[in-house]
Amino acid sequence: MREAARTALRAGAPWIDTAPNYVDGMAHHQLGPVLREYHGATRVATKVGFLGRGSARAALALGLITKEDAAAGHCLNPRFVRYQVEEAVALLGRVDLVSVHNPERADYPMGRTVLHQRLREAFIVLEELVQLRRIGGYGVATWSGLHEGAFTVHELVALAAEAAGSGTHHLIGLQMPVSLIMDTPIRQALNGGGPLAQAQDSGLITFGSAPLHGGELLDAMTPELVDLIRPGLSAGAAAVLAAASCPGLDVVLTSASSRYHWNDAERALTSPLTPDQLRRLTDELATG
């Protein structure tokens, strides 16, 4: 992870995205010293919600979570949210964006009402931390919450306004999977709708996660599919290019462990696919 971060920072990446549960709970510990080596314009995003290695024991000892939370590996208790943010700031040195991580994972037996209450409570803590200048803003990083209807973009914005006590809130980001496997957001955006368009209309920074779908997409990237996207690209660069070309997507999140892989993706992204090219691609995949 350290080398991937150095590669991104040296290349002037606009964002570094992490979470306390990444790299078996050691992501913040590994990333912090690397961030302190560089002082460029790269912004840092992390998350709250999942428990990293060792954090469950520490949070239990402090009375911030229950044994049930520890067993679930996920908690949105306001005290725990505050604890995770402060720990992230201490380890990373600075945090520009904190996202509530997969809030749909929270146990909400009474349905959406309870989930929204928990989100509002988390947002209240995050609003306070913005006011204290501990973080720059906050967001939501979801895997299936939007697709499954646990919440909508408009509901998230309304919850943030309630948490702030006014229309002036600090919900600034939305992260969701965008790839040729998870391509519903692409199809929706090409038609001018869906969560990416709604987020952009609400002034949120949009992040597309898992453009390679955890590496699974690479097995499906046949030479014919790569040529359909753009001849001459590697399978990974072609997949990232397709995701990054999605209308309404500001940032595509990927990892490059070497400068070669970074340059490979960077060259592809200098010329995004046009909406017509992307539409032809998704139509071909739908009929293929």
N, C-alpha and C positions, 0 to 999 in steps of 0.2 A: 504494500500500500504506500509506503514512503516514497518509492521510486515513481509510482503512478502520480502521486501528488506533486513531486518535484517536476515531472515532465509537464504536467498541466500548468503549474505556476511559471515555469520557464517559458512556456509557450504563450503566456498571457491569457489563460482561460478566464472568462468573466466570472465563473462561479466554481467553487469547490463544494460538493454536496456530500454529507456524511450523516451518521446517526450513532448513538451510543451503543447500539447492539451490533453494529457492523464489525467485521474481523473478530468474531468471537468475543465481542465486548471490549476490544482494545483499540478501536478506530480513533477515538479522541486522543488516547495516550500516544499513538504513533503519529498522528497528524499534527498535534500541537507543536512539537519541536520543528517540524518542517515549515509550518506557517510562520514561525518566528524567524526563519532564515530569509524570508522574502517580505518585501514591503511594497508590493505593487498594488494595482487596482482590483485584484481578484477579491470577490466577496465570498463570505463563508456562510453556508446554510447547514443546519443540523435539525434534529427532530427530538420530540419527546413522546413518551408513551410506552415503548418497549423497554424491557429491563435487560441491560447488558450483563456480561459475566461479572459477578461480584457485586453488582449494584443491588440485586435483590436482597442479598444478606445485609448490606449496609442500610438499605431503606427499611428493612424489617426491624433492624436493631434500633433505628431512629423512630420507629412507629409511624412511618410515612405510608406504608402499604400493609395489606393484610396477607395472611398465608395464602388465601385464595388468589390474590393478585399475583403473588410470587409464582404460584403454580401455573397461572394463566400466562405469565410472562408479559403482561400488559396492564397498564394502569393509567387512568386519567385523573386521579385524585389531585385536586389543586395544589396541595402541599408537595406531592411528588413531582408535579410539573415544575413548580418553582425550584425544587431541589435539583432536578435534571438540568434546568437551564443554568443555574449557578455553577454546577459542576462543569458543564460544557464551556462556559465563559472562562472558568479557571484553567481548564486544560487546553483550550484552543486559543485563548488570548483575546479573541473577539468573535462575535456572532452577529451576522447581519440579518439572518432570517432563521426563525425557529418554526418548524411545521409540526402540527399534531399528526403523529404517525399512525396511519391506518386506524382512524377512530372507529371504523366499523367493526374492529376487533373487540371493542369494549363490550362487556356483558350488559345487554340492555333487555331484560326479559319483558319489560312493558312496551318495548318497541321504540319507534322513532322519537317519541316524546322524551323518554329518559336519555337516549343518546344525545339529543339536541341540548338537553339540560346540562349534560356532562361537557359537551363542547362549549357551551356558553360559559360554564365555570372555568374551563381551561383558558378560554379567550380572556376572561376577566384578569386572570393572573398574568397573561402575556401582555395585555394592555398596560398593566401596572409596571411591568418590567421594561416596556418601551418608554414609558414616562420617566423611569429612573435611568434611562439611557444604558441599560444593561444589554439590550438587543435593539436591532434596527427596525424590526417588524416581525410579523408572524404569518403563518399560512397553514394549509392542510396538505398533507402528502397521503394520498389514498391509492389503494390498489383496486378495490371493487366497490367502494362506497357510492360513487356516482352511478356506476353501471347497475348496481343492485337497488338503487333508489333509497339508500339510507339517508341521503341528503342531496340537495341540489346546490348549485353555485349561488343562486339567489338566496337560499336559506342560510348558507354560510355567511354571506354578506350581511343578512339581517341579524344573525346571531352576533356578529362582530359589532354591529351598530348598537345592539342591546348591551353588549359587554362594555362598550366605551361610554354608554350613556348618551350618545348622540350619533349623528351620521358621520362624524369624523372619527373613523376607526383606523387601525393599523394592520388590518388583514391585507397583505400585499402579495401573497403567492399561492399558487395552486399547482400541485404536482400529481401527475397521473400517468399510467403506462400508455405509451404510444409506440406501436410497432406494426409490422406487416402481419403479425399474429393477432395482436390486440388493435385491430384496425378500425373499429367502430368510430373512435374519435376522429380519425382521418376522414372517413366517409361523411360524418356529420359536418365537419368543418368545411369540406369541399362544397357542401350545400348551404353554407352560411349559418349553421346551427350547432347545437351540442355544447358541452361544457367549456370547450376551449374558446369558442366564440363568446359565450356568456361571460367567461372570466376576463377575456380581453375587454369586453364592453364595460365591465366593472372596474377596469383599471388594474387588474391583477397581473403579476408576472407569471407566465405559464411555463411549466417545466414538464418535459416528456421523459419519463423514466423507462428503463428496460427496453431500449430500442432493439436489442438482440434477444429479448425475452429470456434473459439468463443464459444466453449461449445456444438455446434450443433452436433459434431461427437459423443459425449457421448451417445446420444439417439440411435445412429446406432450401438453402440458397443455391439452386442449380446454376450451371453456366448460362442456361437460357434465361433464367430469371435475372441474373446479374446483367446480362446484355440488354434485357428489356429496360432495366433501370438506367444503366449507362455502361456501355462496353469499356473494358479495360480496368474496371474497378475490382478490388478484392471483394469477397463475399461480405466481410464485415463492414467495409466502407459503403457498399451499396445499400445494405440494410439500414445503416445510420443515416445515409442520405435520404432514403425514402421517408423515414420518420421525421427527420429535421425539416423536410419540405412541407410538412403539414401546415396549412393556413392557421394562423392564430397561435402558433407555438413559438415562444420566445427563446427557449433554451432546451437543447436535447442533452440528456445526461448519459455519458458513456465513460468508460475507463480505458486507459491506454498505458500498459506497463512499460512500453518502450517509446522512444522518440519516433521510431519508424512507424509504429502503429498510429501514433498521434498525427504524424505528417500525412499518413495514408488517409485518415478521416478528414483532416483539415483540407487537403486538396479537393476532396469530393464535395465538401460543404461550401467551397467558394462559389459554386454555381448550383443553387438548389433546383430541383425539378419544378417546372411550371405547374399550375393547377391542372391544366389539360393533360400533361404527362403523368401526373400523379393519379388523375382520374382513370386514365387508360390502364395504368398499372393495377389499381384496385379492382377495376372492372374485369381485367384479365384473370386476376387471382380468384375473383368470385365465380367466374365461369370455368376456371381450370380445375 
